[in-house]
Amino acid sequence: MKTNLLALSLFAGIALAQEPRSISGIYPSLAMFNNEGECGTGAVVPWADRLWVITYGPHLPFGSSDKLYEITPELTQTVRPESVGGTPANRMIHPESQQLFIGPYIIDAERKVRVIPPARMPGRLTGNARHLSDPANKIYYATMEEGLYEVDVKSLAVKNLIRDGNSIKKDFKIETPLSKLNSELPGYHGKGLYSSQGRLIYANNGDRDKRVLTDPTTPSGALGEWTGNGDWQLLRRNQFTEVTGPGGISGSDANAPVWSIGWDAKSLILMLLDGGKWHYDGAHGWNTEWPRIREIGEDHLLMTMHGAFWSFPKTFSSANTSGIRARSAYMKVIGDFTRWNDRLVFGCDDSANSEFLNKRQVKGGIDSVGQSQSNLWFTSPDTPNKLGPAHASGAVWLHDRVKAGDEADPFLVAGWKHRSLWLVDHVSGESKRLDVTDDEWLRVKAEKEGKDVSAVITLTNGDARDTKPDAIFDGIARIGDKNAQTGLFRPRGENKRTLSFATKDGYYEMGADLALQRVKDAAAKAFVEKAVAIPQNVITLDAASVLVVDDRGRRWRLPRASSAFDAATNAGELRICREVATERDMLSACGTFFELPAENADGFAKIRPICSHDLRVTDFGGYRGLFLMSGIKPDAKASDHILRSDDGKAALWAGAIDDLWKLGKPRGEGGPWKDTEVKANQKSDPYLMWAYDQRTLTLSHDQNEPVSFHIELDLTGAGLWVTHQHREVSPGEATSLSFEPAVQARWVRVTASTACTASAQLKYE
């Protein structure tokens, strides 16, 4: 009888066990921290009935405070004691030995962990690949600085084939004889490694040229190959990241195709190795970290690249080049992803203590994160179809010299509803737009010679969202509300792993349990209020629109979703800009959230609106992978998204950053001029046009005779202006014109033929 009672109590314990609390697929208890300037997720792999995760810090070839994590199906997390850290992002399952290679760790089918310490294999480990001549017994490791190692899968003996590019510290003892061969492959910051067809393929996406910090057109990165001896041989001088094939994490057979994705200033690039020959195609995008192509248990693979989810066919080859499709846009910075227990798991790079290239005047120099941290994001398998609308642009020629008969690289246009090709002769200033036919790939051929020619493609499926916010935002105060529970917050440092939240009523802290508790700590409250104080006067609101002057002195104008935000904005009550994911800022201005890329991706020139709203958001930012907002209705009840303090006087909204798509499509009004005195042929400031829907421009002036207005579009954000049309406006009249859906551009500007007081106002619905 006692045995039966014991069995019953054990069963009851299992039945009553609950998984940890989550919000929007993010489990705060699974957050990962380190003591470095960044805490990114390098790899996420299901293996031996567990999920294995590694984190990385920036540029740490000799180890760090980063860890190897083991996560059970019940979502409990164990920090493995074998952890040695570093900057690892490699992962491979070796079928013959039944081992997972992830970072410097080797895990067998019984979950026993062995380690190759940095002293035996120094470098920032970035990729694994099957061995060219002895795949059953050996495996390759590549480093971010072009190093190459051969490792015995049983003994873990290491042989250095190409020396890693990092200098060895004098007090760091190396256990492995290092090769004398220093790689001459251009670029650095290695990203991918794969083997097939008798060669080892390696990709990097960086360059030591200082111009890359501000100019995305600077030559950078490389795709190289190695055939068993000597140095890497250059294949193409562009930025490349993922290198993989149909075999995915386990490697492919010796004759399988190899895919590599990268980009240049023109577009995304897809390289294909098939039948011993390289082929390449173009797509579209801007800049991001760790793009991947992964198996997720569906008919197609999932690709992440430049802020978009893509469907990638498993059968892609030189004989079958159809099937690549954009699925939706996202904002998370994703390091790796997998499918586990019927969910997609994205390993993210959420909050970096070092803001790298994201320090800007519009942020006011705030100290936004006390300790680097990241988390996993669990979603349903269909999430990549349901986030933001994807808009894209790219070029096959960009200020290029072409000869008659020259053919450009094929460019992917399939899967888009509205497609335009702009042909520009920069010498003559002539340009024209063509609608693109319904083909898989667009091919452009020059009919005559051109000394400075561009061929730019813009693509969109429109925005099917309405303007009504999802119910998950109901507890947030609206801009017209007189009462709102507001405050400033900052994740703490000193390995406390809590969130500091300072309000007018007191100081609160919150941990992994998401319980906001009042704490008597005047010094901590004062520190937060100073460290993340809302900067004043970083944007200008005038009659025409929102004006931003960036750190390079460039002027940009943005729409207002509502003028109701003007008073609170001018009073300095609302956060304007903050980093919300590593090297990814969010700008909040007059009722619209905008994604703001890093400066090396051209910053404001490539800004895109995410959503518009009427929320009174005082502060926003990240903690344990969650996206938090301050400004809650006093009567809002605690819920899945409303985190209320124990005394009821403080509250925060919590969710995923990609929940913001559910606020509704971007909309607004404004323009470059509003009753503005302008000179003849004086170009207006650029006004944002990208990713808006149902766009109408209205022109007027104060003259007693007609005035001709010249409307131009910047197709790329890099100053590639083309003429859209000329419009003559009669005295005393307002002339309106609508942009058809296929006409897409980053920015619009206007000039007037005569000095006058003019208005050029756009309405986006």
VENQUIJO-V790898 format. One record per pair of residues at least 6 apart in sequence whose ideal C-beta (glycine too) atoms are under 8 Angstrom apart, sorted by the first residue. I is the first residue (numbers start at 1). GAP is how many residues later the second one is. Records with the same first field share a line. If there is no record, write none. Layout:
# VENQUIJO-V790898
I=GAP / GAP
This chain:
# VENQUIJO-V790898
17=57
19=8 / 55 / 56
20=7 / 8 / 9 / 10 / 55 / 56
21=6 / 7 / 8 / 492 / 493
22=6 / 356
23=491 / 603 / 617 / 618 / 631 / 632 / 633
24=602 / 617 / 630 / 631 / 632 / 635
25=318 / 352 / 353 / 354 / 631
26=349 / 350 / 351 / 352 / 598 / 599 / 600 / 630
27=48 / 348 / 349 / 351
28=347 / 484 / 485 / 486 / 596 / 597 / 598
29=46 / 48 / 483 / 484
30=41 / 45 / 47 / 345 / 346
31=342 / 343 / 344 / 466 / 481 / 593 / 594
32=7 / 9 / 21 / 23 / 35 / 37 / 341 / 342 / 343
33=6 / 338 / 339 / 340 / 462 / 464
34=21 / 23 / 30 / 31 / 32 / 33 / 51 / 338
35=22 / 29 / 30 / 336 / 337 / 460
36=21 / 22 / 24 / 28 / 29 / 30 / 317 / 336
37=20 / 21 / 315 / 316 / 317 / 335
38=18 / 19 / 20 / 311 / 314 / 315 / 316 / 318 / 334 / 544
39=16 / 17 / 18 / 27 / 310 / 311 / 312 / 313 / 333 / 334 / 335
40=15 / 16 / 49 / 249 / 250 / 293 / 295 / 309 / 312 / 334 / 542
41=12 / 13 / 14 / 15 / 294 / 295 / 306 / 307 / 308 / 333 / 335
42=12 / 13 / 14 / 45 / 46 / 47 / 48 / 49 / 61 / 293 / 294 / 305
43=9 / 10 / 11 / 45 / 46 / 47 / 48 / 59 / 60 / 292 / 293 / 304
44=7 / 8 / 9 / 291 / 292 / 293 / 294 / 301 / 302 / 303 / 332
45=6 / 7 / 8 / 46 / 48 / 55 / 57 / 204 / 291 / 293
46=6 / 292 / 293 / 294
47=46 / 53 / 55 / 60
48=52 / 59 / 60 / 61 / 62 / 63
49=24
50=20 / 21 / 22 / 23 / 61
51=19 / 20 / 287 / 289 / 294
52=16 / 17 / 18 / 19 / 48 / 50 / 55
53=15 / 16 / 18 / 294 / 323
54=12 / 13 / 14 / 15 / 34 / 35 / 48 / 49 / 51
55=11 / 12 / 14 / 319
56=8 / 10 / 29 / 30 / 31 / 32 / 33 / 68
57=7 / 8 / 9 / 28 / 29 / 30 / 315
58=29 / 294 / 296
59=28 / 65
60=6 / 25 / 26 / 27 / 64
61=25 / 26 / 57 / 61 / 62 / 63 / 82 / 84 / 103 / 105
62=24 / 56 / 57 / 60 / 107 / 110
63=21 / 22 / 23 / 54 / 55
64=21 / 22 / 23
65=20
66=17 / 19 / 20 / 21 / 22
67=12 / 13 / 16 / 18
68=11 / 12 / 14 / 15 / 34 / 35 / 37 / 45
69=8 / 9 / 10 / 11
70=7 / 8 / 10 / 41
71=6 / 7
72=6
73=268
80=25 / 33
82=23 / 31 / 32 / 33
84=20 / 31 / 33 / 34
86=17 / 18 / 32 / 38 / 39
87=37 / 38 / 57
88=14 / 15 / 16 / 36 / 37 / 38
89=14 / 36 / 37 / 38 / 102 / 201 / 246 / 247
90=11 / 12 / 13 / 35 / 36 / 37 / 38 / 51 / 52 / 103
91=9 / 10 / 11 / 12 / 37 / 158 / 245
92=8 / 9 / 10 / 36 / 37 / 38 / 47 / 157 / 158 / 159
93=6 / 7 / 8 / 156 / 157
94=6 / 7 / 45 / 59 / 156
95=155
96=39 / 40 / 41 / 57
97=11 / 56 / 57
98=10 / 11
99=7 / 8 / 9 / 10 / 54
100=6 / 7
101=27 / 38
103=22
104=11 / 12 / 13 / 14 / 17 / 21
105=8 / 9 / 10
106=7 / 8 / 9 / 10 / 47 / 50
107=6 / 7
108=6
114=42
116=35 / 40 / 42
117=58
119=53 / 54 / 55 / 56 / 57
120=36 / 38 / 55 / 56
121=20 / 28 / 30 / 37 / 55
122=25 / 42 / 44 / 46 / 50 / 52
123=20 / 21 / 22 / 24 / 26 / 41 / 43
124=19 / 20 / 21 / 42 / 66
125=16 / 17 / 18 / 19
126=16 / 17 / 18 / 64 / 65 / 66 / 67
127=14 / 15 / 63 / 64 / 65 / 66 / 67 / 75 / 116
128=11 / 12 / 13 / 14 / 65
129=10 / 11 / 13 / 64 / 65 / 66 / 71 / 122
130=9 / 10 / 65 / 121 / 122
131=6 / 7 / 8 / 9 / 19 / 64
132=63 / 66 / 67 / 68 / 95 / 96
133=95
135=116
137=15 / 16 / 17
138=12 / 13 / 14 / 15
139=11 / 12 / 14
140=8 / 9 / 10 / 11 / 53 / 55 / 60
141=7 / 8 / 10
142=6 / 7 / 48 / 51 / 60
143=6 / 21 / 22 / 23 / 47
144=44 / 45 / 46 / 47 / 60
145=19 / 20 / 21 / 43 / 45
146=16 / 18 / 19 / 37 / 39 / 42 / 44 / 56 / 58 / 86
147=13 / 15 / 16 / 17 / 18 / 36
148=12 / 13 / 14 / 52 / 54 / 78 / 84
149=9 / 10 / 11 / 12
150=8 / 9 / 11
151=6 / 7 / 8
158=18
159=17
160=16 / 17 / 18 / 19
161=18 / 20
162=17 / 19 / 20 / 21 / 64 / 69 / 70
163=15 / 16 / 17 / 18 / 19 / 20
164=14
165=17 / 18 / 23
168=6 / 10
181=49 / 50
183=48 / 49
184=47 / 48
185=17 / 19 / 37 / 39 / 46 / 47 / 49
186=21 / 36 / 48 / 51
187=17 / 18 / 19 / 20 / 33 / 34 / 35 / 50 / 52
188=16 / 18 / 19 / 20
189=15 / 16 / 17 / 18 / 32
190=12 / 13 / 14
191=12 / 13 / 14 / 49 / 50 / 51 / 52 / 99
192=9 / 10 / 11 / 48 / 49 / 50 / 51 / 52 / 68
193=7 / 8 / 9 / 10 / 50
194=6 / 7 / 49 / 50 / 51 / 57 / 58 / 64 / 66
195=6 / 56
196=49 / 56 / 57 / 58 / 59 / 60 / 61 / 62 / 77
197=57 / 58 / 59 / 61 / 76 / 78 / 79
198=29 / 56 / 78
199=26 / 27 / 28 / 74
200=25 / 26 / 27
201=22 / 23 / 24 / 34 / 42 / 57 / 59 / 72
202=21 / 22 / 23 / 24 / 30 / 41
203=18 / 19 / 20 / 21 / 37 / 38 / 39 / 40 / 57 / 59
204=17 / 18 / 35 / 36
205=15 / 16 / 34 / 35 / 36 / 57
206=6 / 14 / 15 / 33
207=11 / 12 / 13 / 14
209=9 / 10 / 11
211=7
212=6 / 8 / 388
213=144 / 386 / 387
214=338 / 385 / 386
216=49 / 70 / 71 / 384 / 385 / 386 / 502
217=48 / 501
219=18
220=18 / 19
221=16 / 17 / 18 / 19 / 41
222=12 / 13 / 14 / 15 / 16 / 18
223=11 / 12 / 13 / 15 / 17 / 20 / 37 / 39 / 48
224=8 / 9 / 10 / 11
225=7 / 8 / 10
226=6 / 7
227=6
235=36 / 43
236=26 / 33 / 35 / 44
238=24 / 25 / 26 / 31
239=23 / 24 / 25
240=20 / 21 / 22 / 29 / 31
241=19 / 20 / 21 / 49 / 50 / 51
242=17 / 18 / 19 / 49 / 50 / 51 / 61
243=15 / 16 / 17
244=14 / 15 / 16 / 49
245=6 / 7 / 11 / 12 / 13 / 14
246=6 / 10 / 11 / 68 / 69
247=6 / 9
248=46 / 47 / 53
249=45 / 46
252=6
257=15 / 16 / 17 / 59 / 60 / 61
258=14 / 15 / 16
259=11 / 12 / 13 / 34 / 53 / 57
260=10 / 11 / 13
261=7 / 8 / 9 / 10 / 30 / 32 / 42 / 44
262=6 / 7 / 9
263=6 / 22 / 24 / 43
265=133 / 453
266=16 / 128 / 129 / 130 / 131 / 132
267=15 / 16 / 17 / 18 / 127 / 128 / 129 / 144
268=14 / 15 / 16 / 17 / 37 / 38 / 126
269=11 / 12 / 13 / 14
270=10 / 11 / 12 / 13 / 54 / 142
271=7 / 8 / 9
272=6 / 7 / 8 / 9 / 44 / 45 / 46
273=6
274=43 / 44 / 45
275=43
277=41
279=39
280=129
281=40 / 128 / 129 / 130 / 131 / 160
282=112 / 114 / 126 / 127 / 128 / 129 / 130
283=22 / 41 / 109 / 111 / 128 / 129
284=22 / 108 / 109 / 110 / 128 / 173 / 175
285=20 / 21 / 22 / 23 / 107 / 109
286=20 / 21 / 311 / 315 / 316 / 320
287=19 / 310 / 311 / 313 / 314
288=16 / 17 / 18 / 19 / 45
289=44 / 46 / 60 / 293 / 294
290=44 / 45 / 46 / 59
291=12 / 13 / 14 / 15
292=11 / 12 / 42 / 44 / 45
293=8 / 9 / 10 / 19
294=7 / 8 / 9 / 42 / 43 / 44
295=6 / 44
296=6 / 41 / 42 / 43 / 48 / 85
297=42 / 84
298=83
299=15
300=11 / 12 / 13 / 14 / 23
301=10 / 11 / 12 / 13
302=7 / 8 / 9 / 10 / 35 / 42 / 82
303=6 / 7 / 8 / 9 / 21
304=6 / 26 / 30 / 33
307=22 / 23 / 24 / 288
308=18 / 19 / 20 / 21 / 22 / 82 / 84
309=17 / 18 / 19 / 20 / 21 / 75 / 76 / 78
310=14 / 15 / 16 / 17
311=12 / 13 / 14 / 15 / 16
312=11 / 12
313=7 / 9 / 10 / 11
315=8
316=7 / 8
321=119 / 120
322=92 / 118
324=88 / 90 / 91
325=89 / 90
326=64 / 66 / 89 / 90
327=57 / 58 / 63
328=56 / 57 / 58 / 59 / 60 / 61 / 62
329=58 / 59 / 60 / 61 / 62
330=54 / 57 / 58 / 328
331=57 / 249 / 250 / 253 / 264 / 279 / 326 / 327 / 329
332=14 / 16 / 18 / 45 / 249 / 324 / 325 / 326
333=15 / 16 / 17 / 248 / 249 / 250 / 251
334=12 / 13 / 14 / 15
335=12 / 13 / 14
336=10 / 11
337=7 / 8 / 9 / 10
338=6 / 7
339=6 / 42
342=39
343=35 / 36 / 37 / 38
344=34 / 35 / 36 / 37 / 39 / 40
345=31 / 32 / 33
346=30 / 31 / 32 / 33
347=27 / 29
348=26 / 27 / 28 / 29 / 233 / 277
349=25 / 232 / 233
350=23 / 24 / 25 / 231 / 232 / 272 / 274 / 275
351=17 / 18 / 21 / 22 / 23 / 140 / 228 / 230 / 231 / 271 / 272
352=17 / 20 / 227 / 230 / 231
353=16 / 17 / 18 / 19 / 140
354=18
355=13 / 224 / 228
356=226 / 227 / 242
357=226 / 241 / 242 / 243
358=221 / 225 / 226 / 227 / 240 / 241
359=6
360=190 / 191 / 217 / 225 / 239 / 243
361=177 / 189 / 190
362=173 / 176 / 177 / 186 / 188 / 214 / 215 / 225
363=172 / 175 / 213 / 214 / 215 / 216 / 222
364=169 / 170 / 171 / 172 / 174
365=170
366=165 / 166 / 167 / 169 / 212
367=123 / 164 / 165
368=122 / 164 / 210 / 211 / 253
369=121 / 122 / 210 / 252 / 253
370=120 / 121 / 122 / 123 / 124 / 126
371=120 / 121 / 122 / 123 / 124 / 125 / 126
373=118 / 124 / 250 / 251 / 252
374=208 / 251
375=249 / 250 / 251
376=249
377=248 / 279
387=271 / 274
388=222 / 270 / 273
389=71 / 72 / 73 / 74 / 75 / 76 / 276 / 302
390=70 / 71
391=68 / 69 / 217 / 299 / 300 / 353
392=24 / 66 / 67 / 68
393=63 / 64 / 65 / 66 / 322 / 323 / 351 / 353
394=17 / 62 / 63
395=59 / 60 / 61 / 62 / 321
396=12 / 13 / 15 / 46 / 48 / 59 / 61
397=11 / 47 / 56 / 57 / 58
398=56 / 58 / 318 / 322
399=27 / 53 / 54 / 55
400=52 / 53 / 54
401=49 / 50 / 51 / 52
402=44 / 47 / 48 / 51
403=43 / 46
404=42 / 43 / 44 / 45
405=40 / 41
406=39 / 40
407=36 / 37 / 38 / 39
408=35 / 36 / 37 / 47
410=31 / 32 / 33
411=30 / 31 / 32 / 33 / 46
412=28 / 29 / 30
413=6 / 23 / 26 / 27 / 28 / 29 / 44 / 46
414=24 / 25 / 26 / 27
416=43 / 44 / 45
417=43 / 44 / 45 / 324
418=41 / 42 / 43 / 44 / 323 / 324 / 326
419=16 / 17 / 23 / 38 / 39 / 40 / 323
420=13 / 14 / 15 / 16 / 37 / 38 / 39 / 322 / 323 / 324
421=12 / 13 / 14 / 15 / 21 / 23 / 34 / 35 / 36
422=9 / 10 / 11 / 12 / 32 / 33 / 34 / 35 / 36 / 293 / 300
423=8 / 9 / 11 / 30 / 31 / 32
424=6 / 7 / 29 / 30 / 31 / 32 / 296 / 298
425=6 / 25 / 27 / 28
426=26 / 27 / 28
427=23 / 24 / 25
431=291 / 292
433=289 / 309 / 310
435=307
436=6 / 21
442=15
444=11
446=7
454=266
456=259 / 260 / 264
458=257 / 284 / 286 / 287
459=285
460=281 / 282 / 284
462=231 / 279
463=202 / 203 / 228 / 230
465=196 / 199 / 200
466=198 / 199
467=145 / 197 / 198 / 200
468=196
469=144 / 146 / 193 / 194 / 195
470=189 / 192 / 193
472=168 / 169 / 183 / 187 / 190
473=140 / 142 / 168 / 180 / 189 / 190
474=162
475=157 / 158 / 161 / 162 / 164 / 166 / 167 / 176 / 178
476=139 / 140 / 141 / 153 / 155 / 156 / 157 / 160 / 177
477=6 / 7 / 8 / 138 / 139 / 154 / 155 / 156
478=136 / 137 / 138
479=83 / 85 / 86 / 89 / 112 / 135 / 136 / 137
480=84 / 134
481=135 / 152
483=150 / 151
484=132 / 134 / 147 / 148 / 149 / 150
485=18 / 145 / 146 / 147 / 148 / 149 / 164 / 165 / 166
486=17 / 18 / 87 / 130 / 132 / 133 / 144 / 145
487=14 / 15 / 16 / 17 / 21 / 131 / 132 / 143 / 163
488=13 / 14 / 40 / 41 / 44 / 45 / 46 / 130 / 131 / 142
489=10 / 11 / 12 / 13 / 39 / 43 / 130 / 132 / 134 / 139 / 141 / 163
490=9 / 10 / 38 / 41 / 42 / 131
491=7 / 8 / 9 / 131 / 132 / 133
492=6 / 7 / 8 / 17
497=14 / 15
498=11 / 12 / 13
499=10 / 11 / 12 / 124 / 129
500=7 / 8 / 9 / 24 / 25 / 27 / 28
501=6 / 7 / 8 / 9 / 15 / 27 / 129 / 149 / 151
502=6 / 23 / 26 / 27
503=146 / 147
505=144 / 145
506=12 / 19 / 141 / 143 / 144
507=11 / 12 / 13 / 14 / 15 / 17 / 18 / 21
508=8 / 9 / 10 / 11 / 137 / 142
509=7 / 8 / 10 / 15
510=6 / 7 / 113 / 133 / 142
512=112
514=129 / 140
515=128 / 131
516=127 / 128 / 129 / 130 / 134 / 135 / 136
517=128 / 129
518=127 / 128 / 129 / 131 / 132
532=87
534=38 / 39 / 40 / 41 / 42 / 84 / 85
535=37 / 41
536=36
537=35
538=38 / 39
539=7 / 8 / 9 / 30 / 37 / 50
540=6 / 7 / 8 / 9
541=6 / 19 / 25 / 28 / 29 / 49
542=132
543=131 / 132
544=13 / 126 / 127 / 128 / 129 / 130 / 132 / 217
545=12 / 13 / 14 / 15 / 125 / 126 / 127 / 129 / 142
546=11 / 12 / 13 / 14 / 43 / 44 / 124
547=8 / 9 / 10 / 138
548=7 / 8 / 9 / 10 / 41 / 56
549=6 / 7
550=6 / 53 / 54
551=48 / 52
552=51
554=50 / 51
555=130 / 131
556=48 / 49 / 51 / 129 / 130 / 132 / 191
557=113 / 114 / 115 / 128 / 129 / 130 / 131
558=31 / 32 / 34 / 36 / 49 / 110 / 112 / 129 / 130
559=31 / 33 / 50 / 107 / 108 / 109 / 110 / 111 / 128 / 129 / 133 / 203 / 205
560=6 / 29 / 30 / 31 / 108 / 109 / 110
561=29 / 30 / 31 / 51 / 52 / 53 / 105 / 106 / 107
562=28 / 29 / 52 / 106
563=27
564=27 / 50
565=9 / 24 / 25 / 26
566=24
568=6 / 48
569=7 / 20 / 21
573=45
574=14 / 42 / 43 / 44
575=13 / 42 / 43 / 44 / 45
576=11 / 12 / 13
577=8 / 9 / 10 / 11 / 19
578=7 / 8 / 41 / 42 / 43
579=6 / 7 / 42 / 43
580=6 / 40 / 41 / 42 / 47 / 77
581=41 / 76
583=15
584=11 / 12 / 13 / 14
585=10 / 11 / 12 / 13
586=7 / 8 / 9 / 10 / 24 / 34 / 71
587=6 / 7 / 8 / 9 / 20
588=6 / 29 / 32
590=78
591=21 / 22 / 23 / 24 / 77
592=17 / 18 / 19 / 20 / 21 / 74 / 76
593=16 / 17 / 18 / 19 / 20 / 67 / 70
594=13 / 14 / 15 / 16
595=12 / 13 / 15
596=7 / 8 / 11
597=6 / 9 / 10
602=115 / 116
605=112 / 113 / 141
606=111 / 140
607=81 / 83
608=82 / 83
609=57 / 79 / 81 / 82 / 83
610=50 / 51 / 53 / 56
611=49 / 50 / 51 / 52 / 53 / 54 / 55
612=51 / 52 / 53 / 54 / 55 / 56
613=50 / 51
615=14 / 16 / 48
616=15
617=12 / 13 / 14
618=12 / 13
619=9 / 10 / 11 / 12
620=7 / 8 / 9 / 10
621=6 / 7
622=6 / 35
625=31
626=28 / 29 / 30
627=27 / 28 / 29 / 30 / 32 / 33
628=24 / 25 / 26
629=23 / 24
630=22 / 23
631=22
632=10 / 12 / 19 / 20 / 21
636=6 / 8 / 15
637=7
638=6 / 13
641=12 / 13 / 14
642=9 / 10 / 11 / 12
643=8 / 9 / 10 / 11
644=6 / 7
645=6
665=28
666=25 / 26 / 27 / 98
667=25 / 26 / 97 / 98
668=24 / 95 / 96
669=92 / 93 / 94 / 95
670=17 / 91 / 92
671=16 / 26 / 79 / 88 / 89 / 90 / 91
672=12 / 13 / 14 / 15 / 76 / 77 / 78 / 88
673=11 / 77 / 85 / 86 / 87 / 88
674=85 / 87
675=82 / 83 / 84
676=81 / 82 / 83
677=78 / 79 / 80
678=6 / 74 / 77 / 78 / 79 / 80
679=76
680=72 / 73 / 74 / 75
681=70 / 71 / 72
682=69 / 70
683=29 / 66 / 67 / 68
684=65 / 66 / 67 / 76
685=64
686=28 / 61 / 62 / 63
687=60 / 61 / 62 / 73 / 75
688=58 / 59
689=6 / 24 / 50 / 55 / 56 / 57 / 58 / 59 / 73
690=27 / 54 / 55 / 56 / 57
692=72
693=71 / 72
694=44 / 70 / 71
695=43 / 44 / 67 / 68 / 69
696=40 / 41 / 42 / 43 / 66 / 67 / 69
697=14 / 39 / 40 / 41 / 42 / 51 / 63 / 64 / 65
698=36 / 37 / 38 / 61 / 62 / 63 / 64 / 65
699=10 / 28 / 30 / 35 / 36 / 37 / 38 / 51 / 59 / 60 / 61
700=29 / 33 / 34 / 35 / 58 / 59
701=6 / 28 / 30 / 51 / 53 / 55 / 56 / 57 / 58
702=54 / 55 / 56
703=28 / 51 / 53
704=27
705=26 / 49
706=22 / 23 / 24 / 25
707=21 / 22 / 45 / 46 / 47 / 49 / 51
708=18 / 19 / 20 / 21 / 44 / 45 / 46
709=17 / 18 / 19 / 20 / 41 / 42 / 43 / 44 / 49 / 51
710=13 / 16 / 40 / 41 / 42 / 43
711=12 / 13 / 14 / 15 / 16 / 37 / 38 / 39
712=9 / 10 / 11 / 12 / 36 / 37 / 38 / 39
713=8 / 9 / 11 / 30 / 32 / 33 / 34 / 35
714=6 / 7 / 31 / 32 / 33 / 34 / 35
715=6 / 7 / 30 / 31
716=30
717=29 / 30
721=28
724=15 / 19 / 21 / 24
725=12
727=8 / 10
729=6
734=25
748=14
750=8 / 10
752=6
